[in-house]
Amino acid sequence: MTTTPLLMIPGPTPVAPGVLAALAEPVRSHTGPENAATMIRIQEGIRRLVGSAGARVHCFAGAGTLAMEAAIVNHAAPGDRVVVVSHGYFGDRFTEIAGALGMRPDVLQVEWGQRADQDALRGLLENGNPPALVCFTHVDTSSGVLADCAATAATVRAAATDAVIVLDGVCATGGIEEAMDDWDVDVLLTGAQKALSVPPGLALLAISARARSRRSALGDIRAYYADLHRWDASVDDPRKYFSTHSVSLLRALEASLEAIFAEGLPERYERHRRVAAMIRDGMGELGFEPLTDPAALAPTLSVLALPDGADDARLRAGMAERGVVIAGCLGPWAGRGVRIGHMGTVTEAQAARTIDAAAAVLGAHA
Ligand SMILES: Cc1ncc(COP(=O)(O)O)c(C=O)c1O
């Protein structure tokens, strides 16, 4: 008998049977009334998750990186200053995209595992032209750092009133509270494959009124599929065509959102915190310690240093043989530790299975 491998990487995450069943439904017309109703429910659900009453929600085929690119190309022009607060590999991606689009990235490079210092951010913002955009990441999946979104957005707003604030929620949305309106964030982007518990393939963006007027002021931009203006009519009336929707993935996201709201948001976020604590306690007993500053630990994943003498590749291969898949570290931490995702549908029982698999491998090599 074979058991389904348990995916404890920080995305993609396990997908519930009800969501997989939605994926297997007959394909619908992308401009028909059923798909339009699904899209409207997705827009409402995403607004609830990101904490916005009035954001315009875009959802199209593509990965999280497409949502990042759309967030940048629609709200700044070549030559504009783009301030990036980078907590790791995915913060750096904002810098790369802005550079590739001919903008002038200006980076607050935070030491891996630490949270951005607000005074340093204020200094960067005030030193130079006002930035068109400020980008940061809610949870950087490489360093495990949970940003202080309220403080970061407040620092930006105080120093650069007109900046469009872009927040990457790829490793956060659906697993932790987000409050786009209260924080005064303008673009909250995310993907389907992490705490939303849907297979990869959807790019999502919630866009504020400030960001929409920035987009209008820019006129023509160097993008076509990623040009949010070209999508606007089909966002407002999803029976209108711009480009063919990934109808089956939309159904899966609709089904997952139903399950998310049926669980209840406070209950879901609390479960994430419980499972995170369980993973850290259990792995801690085996000698794994967070590489991330304790003050910045995210509830959606743990980035853990290996115990003395343990080998990254051997540990992960041994766990995979026992049916549990975890990830290695990236960048400067590659080889030093492992990353365990605990977001989406992940339960205490699955956390226990993960800890048991690690214990069994370490025991086998002791
Ligand atoms: C925080 C964060 N942002 C952006 C991305 C990029 O998303 P994708 O791999 O779907 O392009 C990822 C992917 O893991 C991520 O973790």
Ligand as a Chemical Component Dictionary entry (heavy atoms), coordinates in Angstrom:
data_LIG
# 
_chem_comp.id                   LIG 
_chem_comp.type                 NON-POLYMER 
_chem_comp.pdbx_formal_charge   0 
_chem_comp.three_letter_code    LIG 
# 
loop_
_chem_comp_atom.comp_id 
_chem_comp_atom.atom_id 
_chem_comp_atom.alt_atom_id 
_chem_comp_atom.type_symbol 
_chem_comp_atom.charge 
_chem_comp_atom.model_Cartn_x 
_chem_comp_atom.model_Cartn_y 
_chem_comp_atom.model_Cartn_z 
_chem_comp_atom.pdbx_ordinal 
LIG C1 C1 C 0 6.636 35.253 -0.460 1  
LIG C2 C2 C 0 6.643 34.800 -1.887 2  
LIG N1 N1 N 0 6.471 35.693 -2.856 3  
LIG C3 C3 C 0 6.457 35.353 -4.140 4  
LIG C4 C4 C 0 6.628 34.046 -4.535 5  
LIG C5 C5 C 0 6.638 33.705 -5.979 6  
LIG O1 O1 O 0 5.525 32.945 -6.273 7  
LIG P1 P1 P 0 5.538 31.890 -7.498 8  
LIG O2 O2 O 0 6.546 30.860 -7.169 9  
LIG O3 O3 O 0 4.122 31.390 -7.474 10 
LIG O4 O4 O 0 5.867 32.664 -8.712 11 
LIG C6 C6 C 0 6.808 33.062 -3.563 12 
LIG C7 C7 C 0 6.998 31.651 -3.937 13 
LIG O5 O5 O 0 7.281 30.795 -3.150 14 
LIG C8 C8 C 0 6.810 33.449 -2.208 15 
LIG O6 O6 O 0 6.990 32.548 -1.251 16 
# 
loop_
_chem_comp_bond.comp_id 
_chem_comp_bond.atom_id_1 
_chem_comp_bond.atom_id_2 
_chem_comp_bond.value_order 
_chem_comp_bond.pdbx_ordinal 
LIG C1 C2 SING 1  
LIG C2 N1 SING 2  
LIG C2 C8 DOUB 3  
LIG N1 C3 DOUB 4  
LIG C3 C4 SING 5  
LIG C4 C5 SING 6  
LIG C4 C6 DOUB 7  
LIG C5 O1 SING 8  
LIG O1 P1 SING 9  
LIG P1 O2 DOUB 10 
LIG P1 O3 SING 11 
LIG P1 O4 SING 12 
LIG C6 C7 SING 13 
LIG C6 C8 SING 14 
LIG C7 O5 DOUB 15 
LIG C8 O6 SING 16 
# 
